[in-house]
Amino acid sequence: MAEHLQRHGRGSHQGRELLRHIGATLQIQQRMVGRAEVGEKPEILWDRPDLERLFLRLEQEYEIRERQRALDRKLQVIGDTAQTLLDLLQNNRTLRVEWYIVLLIVVEIALSLYELFLRGH
């Protein structure tokens, strides 16, 4: 979607596609927080403090914290991009409504002038 914006200078007309991307991003974020809880220590460490060294070693070995930060940054970029595209889509719709209002005003003025000239003659 960002490539389409760069190439054509305007957003695509597919608002549903954008909403699907936003929904997918929200689902990924929910799964990360709800299921994995990667940033927190497991509850078993409260019952078995002797496993804490093993947990810290595994956390360091698999670079869990660094991977979580990288994933958080990527999700933030995706969320920001989706928000920007949604704002552009909303601005385009607002601009279109403003043009409809201007067109209606012009039509109203034209009808008033037409009626004025009919009565004048």
N, C-alpha and C positions, 0 to 999 in steps of 0.2 A: 504494500500500500504506500509505503514511503517512496519507493521507486516510481510508482505511478504519479505521485505528487511531484517528484523531481522532474520527471520527463514532460508531463503535461501542464504543470503549473497550477493544477487544480485537483481537488479531491475526486475520487471516483463517485459515481452516483449510487453506489451500493452501500447504503447505510446498514442494511442487515448484515453484510459481511463484516463491517466494522464492529457491530454489536456482538457477533460471534467471536471475534478476536478478543474483545474485552471480557466476554464470558469465560473464554478459555483461560485467560490470564488470571481471572479471579479464582477459577477452580484450582489452578496450579498453586496459587498462593494459599488457598484454604487447605489443600492437601499437605503442603509443607508445614503449615502451622498445626493443623489438626492431627495428622497422623504421625508424622516423623518426629516432631519435636527435637530436631537435630541439635539445636542450640542449648538444650538442657541435659543435665545428667539423668541417666535412667533411675527409676525409683528403687531398683534393686540395690543401688549403692547405699541407700539409707539402711537397709537391712544387713548388707554385707560390705562393710567398709574396707575389708581386705581386697576387694575387687577394684577399688578405685585406681590403684596403680596400673592395673591391666587396662582399665577404661582409658586412662590418660595416655598410655602408650599406644593403644589402638587409635585414639583420637588424633594423636600426633602422626602416627604411621600413615593413616589414610587422609590426613590433612582435612579433617572434617570441618573445622572452623573456617579455613580458607575457602573451601568449596562452598560452604554455606554463604559466606560473604559474596563470592563471585555470583552465585545463583541469585542472591538478593539484588545485587546490582543489575543483573540482566533483567530480572522481573521488573525492577524499577524503570529501566529504559523502555521495556515493552509497555508498561502502564502509562508512562509519560507520552510515548508515541501515540498510543490509542487515545489518550485524553486530548492531545493536540489535534488529531484527525477528527475526533468527535466535535471539538470546538469549531473546526473549519466547516464541518458539515452543518452544524447549527447556524453558523454565521451565513453560510450560503442560503439556507432556508429563510433566515431572517431578512436577508437582502431581497430574496424573491418576493416575500410578503410585502416589503416596502415598495417594490416596483408595482405590485398589484394595486396597492393603495394609491400610488401616484397616478397610475393608469385610470383608476376609478374617478379620481379628482378631475383629471383632464376630460374624461367622458362627461362628467357632471357639468363642467364649465362649458363644454361644447354644446350640450343639450340646452343649457340655460341661454347661451348666446343664440342658438337656433330659435328657441322659443321667443326670445326678445325681438329678434328680427322679424319673425312671423307676425307678432302683435304690432310691431312698428309699421309694417306695411299693410 
